[in-house]
Amino acid sequence: MECWSITVTSHHVHHTIINQNPVMGDFATASSWTFFNASTTQFIFHTISSNKDRNSHKMNHYADSDRKHPPRRIKETKVPHHSQRYKGYPTKMTNVGRTTLDTSFIRTVSKEEAPGIGSRFEPPTKKPRPEGRDDAETSLSVAQQQPRIANHGSYRNPTMKSYKTIERLIIGAYENRDALVSSSLSAFWTRASCLLDEETTGSSSNRVHHMRDKLSYFFHRTEDTLEDFGSNNMSQTLTAFGKIVKQGRKGSDFQVMFYDLIVGKSVASSHSIFLKIANVAVHRLSRYDPQALSTTAITFARIGLAPTLSDGSSLFDHIAFHSMRSIRHFNPQGLSTLVWAFATVQVAHTSLFNRVAEAALATLHRFNPQNLSNLAWAFAKTNQRSPRLFKKIASESIRYIGDSTSSCPQNIANTLWSFANLELYDDELFAASAERMIDSVSDFNAQELANSASAFAFFGNVNHAVFKAIGDEATKQLTSFTAQNLANISHAFAVGGVSHPKLFDKIASEAMCRLDTFNQQELANLAWSYAKAKEFKPILFSSIAEEVLQRLDDFVEPQHLSNLIWAFATVKHPHKPLFQAIANVAIQRKHEFSPQHVSNLIWSYCFVPVGMVNRLLHTFESVVLASIGGCDNQFFANVAWSYAVANVDSSFLFGKESQFIKAIQSREHEFNLEAMCQLHQFILWRKELKAEIPLSSTFQLSCYSAYIKREPSPSAFQDHVMNEIKSLGLKPREEYLTSTGYTLDALVEINGEQVGVEVDGPFHFAGQGQPLGKMTLKHRQVLNVSGIRIVSIPYWEWEGVVNRKDYLRSKLNLEQADV
């Protein structure tokens, strides 16, 4: 701040600049013209202050909660008429009454020091530069502002708001560039962001080219004078820049020019204007009110930047600190948008979220539907669990859900997603949301349909009426679905176990047209969903395989690789190049896989054996042992079964004293039916190898009992084969249970030898001709343990022969004389 000291002696006026003195702090800030007596000399003080300074008491009140007494209001009176001849000065004065000031720092200037004494007083030709008014739409210069015209209520000089096109704005501001101050620059960028938002058509390249240098001038001028910006000017400029960046480069040539100038190489580069603003703004956060704090956080969040300052600290940590100090002054919108910003840039500041939760609980009844959904979304996105807060959010949200005028589909979808993400279920909330969706599902867009379906499926809350409504509406809107939406909604129906063939057919057709827009997770989830839902689309899976092979280096998450290969194995799609490529990557990165992913990976390669199985299993021995401490029961069953299928023994895993076997022994009473069936086949494998089985006889018997409980399911294909076998004079014993627990489709006796007949339909093969691991294992174990030779009748051979009797004679090694 600067102060003018004017000494009045007769009709001569002396003037000089006096620096701000601490004694004058409140007085100089609160006044524009001040008259007071000190001895016999009358001093006149003129102060020019920014809104920042005029509001300093208000901001200090927010920054320092211990300050209990606001500054004393000073009575304002009209200026005597004779002062109005000093044009350009404010037209009011302050009567300070009996306020006593220390005037020892003020000196009177001599005639020699102040030219012009003895003549009529002339105000200085150049006023002291103010720090900047905080009105974002101020005129080009404070010096240019004129008194208002009585009949029109506007300034003689145009404001930034008066420019209706971006081109006129740049030219007009550039013509007055010498008069620009920080508030003018802030107003320029604010107006520019609004005008750019209205740009709908392209612009002439020549016109844009001529504007580029002028625009660069404003940009660099802003960069160079950031320190002079008041708090509100800084916040408004930052908001304008963020809005321009958010608009991107997809609009007019002017939008491209502004974007390129502001962003440069990257918003996060060391020379970014945003980082410069952050380094300046951090020193002023103590003077920011709640709205300015949340606006600053939101702007950086919208451009996806959480700045690291020059001292190595995080701007968002500073925002959190100052926000927590004034948290009780935030309104509902401020609280919700503040945490929304932190969640958007993935800054999980636990202390801040805890304070926001406390403040929100006291005022949640004042939150509107959008505030509620934003608050829930932010906590869910950063995994900040607050059951008490979410219970109240649910009860408040229910009041709005039934009213389509107050609660929009986006609020409902985001709230449901948030509860699912934090695994916090509220029956009343989901019931009310289901009813609303059934009644008005057409109001929901693609993302809202996908997110809502995901939330319902996550909790197993399969309301078939809701899923049918969502599926039917989704088929109508699929062209507007993003890759993420397509992957998510298919995943939701798969997890919920809801069949909707039409939806899956249309998703497959839509996805194949733009697989290149799917990221790694979306490709993996899409494949997993179709496998889980038992919706096998060979063309879709082949297309996914080719897309994955082109981008295999981009698959950095082991989970995505594991899910992909599990999906291809589950639908029995033996894409050999994909299996080999993923196996090579998995071997190189074996220690990055979690126990579940190890289990799925090993199982997949043994279920559809297409090569590299032995190498993979040997490589993963150490990984399996290292995973024992953090795995579930299914892990042991999958691993044991897989090594049995591949017939790869390992003393490290299956020796009597191995940690793997000891872990199975300690969990004998915890395995489910499916796992016990797999372990039964593992036990048979140990018998094949004539190896010791370090499992209790009771557990072995339990596994056998579990295995034989499975009900056989004869097919029409099997009935046809059995009829043909009988026509050959044989007497097949159908659904024959062997000593191993396996059930054979038929057992026939030929020349004193018992021969098992297996009628193998499409579900026994991967593709055509590639037997599944479980089929190979059964044939091998029945032969090695029960001593029964198996004859397989594959479906494609049966369908391709003309004389089926001759075909069976050949298969069963029958001679003409034996029939």
Secondary structure, DSSP 8 states (H G I E B T S, - for coil): -EEEEEEEETTEEEEEEEE--GGGHHHHHH-SEEEEEETTEEEEEEEE--HHHHTHHHHHHHH-TT---------EEE--GGGGGSTTS-SEEEE-TT-----TT-----TTTSTTTTS-----SS----S----TT-BS-GGG-----TTT-S-SS-BGGG--SHHHHHHHHHHTGGG--HHHHHHHHHHHHHHHHH--S---HHHHHHHHHHHHHHHHHHHHTGGG--HHHHHHHHHHHHHHHHHTTSS-HHHHHHHHHHHTT-TTSTT-HHHHHHHHHGGGGGG--HHHHHHHHHHHHHTT---B-TTS-BHHHHHHHHHHHTGGG--HHHHHHHHHHHHHTT---HHHHHHHHHHHHHHGGG--HHHHHHHHHHHHHTT---HHHHHHHHHHHHHHHT-TTTS-HHHHHHHHHHHHHTT---HHHHHHHHHHHHHHGGG--HHHHHHHHHHHHHTT---HHHHHHHHHHHHHHGGG--HHHHHHHHHHHHHHT---HHHHHHHHHHHHHTGGG--HHHHHHHHHHHHHTT---HHHHHHHHHHHHHTGGG---HHHHHHHHHHHHHTT---HHHHHHHHHHHHHTGGG--HHHHHHHHHHHHHS--S-HHHHHHHTHHHHHHHGGG--HHHHHHHHHHHHHHT---HHHHSTT-HHHHHHHHTTTT--HHHHHHHHHHHHHHHHTT----S-HHHHHHHHHHHHTS-----HHHHHHHHHHHHTT---EEEEE-TTS-EEEEEEEETTEEEEEEEE-GGGEETTTEE-HHHHHHHHHIIIII--EEEEEEHHHHHH-S-HHHHHHHHHT--GGG-
